[in-house]
Amino acid sequence: MLINILSYTFIGLGIVFWFWGTSHLLGNRSILFKLHSLSVADTLGSMSIIIGLLLRIPSEWPLLILAIISLAIWNTVLGYVLAYCSSSGDSYE
């Protein structure tokens, strides 16, 4: 019973993080601020949802731990790559 409540709490928290990160896209800030807030909220939200799933189906822990590690690495790396590409602008011409 407690595991179910904790699992749903993590999944709900992850969905809240997703919507919170998306709400920053509507502001008048720079594209890099929008990218940073979206990638951080997306990573935290996705990790929270995966932790909630890990509590619900512990038999799949190797796959879910791999998903958490992949999210932590690839979301961070791709955020840096996109920020670098947007800040370098027209240097490819």
Contacts in CASP RR format, 6 or more apart in sequence:
PFRMAT RR
TARGET T0000
AUTHOR 0000-0000-0000
METHOD contacts of the structure
MODEL  1
MLINILSYTFIGLGIVFWFWGTSHLLGNRSILFKLHSLSVADTLGSMSII
IGLLLRIPSEWPLLILAIISLAIWNTVLGYVLAYCSSSGDSYE
3 55 0 8 1.000
3 56 0 8 1.000
4 56 0 8 1.000
6 52 0 8 1.000
6 55 0 8 1.000
7 52 0 8 1.000
7 53 0 8 1.000
7 55 0 8 1.000
7 56 0 8 1.000
8 52 0 8 1.000
10 48 0 8 1.000
10 49 0 8 1.000
10 51 0 8 1.000
10 52 0 8 1.000
10 55 0 8 1.000
11 48 0 8 1.000
11 49 0 8 1.000
11 52 0 8 1.000
11 53 0 8 1.000
12 48 0 8 1.000
12 49 0 8 1.000
13 45 0 8 1.000
13 48 0 8 1.000
14 44 0 8 1.000
14 45 0 8 1.000
14 46 0 8 1.000
14 48 0 8 1.000
14 49 0 8 1.000
15 45 0 8 1.000
15 49 0 8 1.000
16 45 0 8 1.000
17 41 0 8 1.000
17 42 0 8 1.000
17 44 0 8 1.000
17 45 0 8 1.000
17 48 0 8 1.000
18 41 0 8 1.000
18 42 0 8 1.000
18 45 0 8 1.000
18 46 0 8 1.000
20 41 0 8 1.000
21 37 0 8 1.000
21 38 0 8 1.000
21 40 0 8 1.000
21 41 0 8 1.000
21 42 0 8 1.000
22 38 0 8 1.000
22 41 0 8 1.000
24 33 0 8 1.000
24 34 0 8 1.000
24 37 0 8 1.000
24 38 0 8 1.000
24 41 0 8 1.000
25 34 0 8 1.000
25 38 0 8 1.000
27 34 0 8 1.000
31 86 0 8 1.000
32 83 0 8 1.000
32 86 0 8 1.000
32 87 0 8 1.000
35 79 0 8 1.000
35 82 0 8 1.000
35 83 0 8 1.000
35 86 0 8 1.000
36 79 0 8 1.000
36 83 0 8 1.000
39 75 0 8 1.000
39 76 0 8 1.000
39 78 0 8 1.000
39 79 0 8 1.000
42 75 0 8 1.000
43 71 0 8 1.000
43 72 0 8 1.000
43 75 0 8 1.000
43 76 0 8 1.000
46 71 0 8 1.000
46 75 0 8 1.000
47 68 0 8 1.000
47 71 0 8 1.000
47 72 0 8 1.000
50 64 0 8 1.000
50 67 0 8 1.000
50 68 0 8 1.000
50 71 0 8 1.000
51 68 0 8 1.000
53 60 0 8 1.000
53 64 0 8 1.000
54 60 0 8 1.000
54 61 0 8 1.000
54 64 0 8 1.000
54 65 0 8 1.000
57 64 0 8 1.000
END
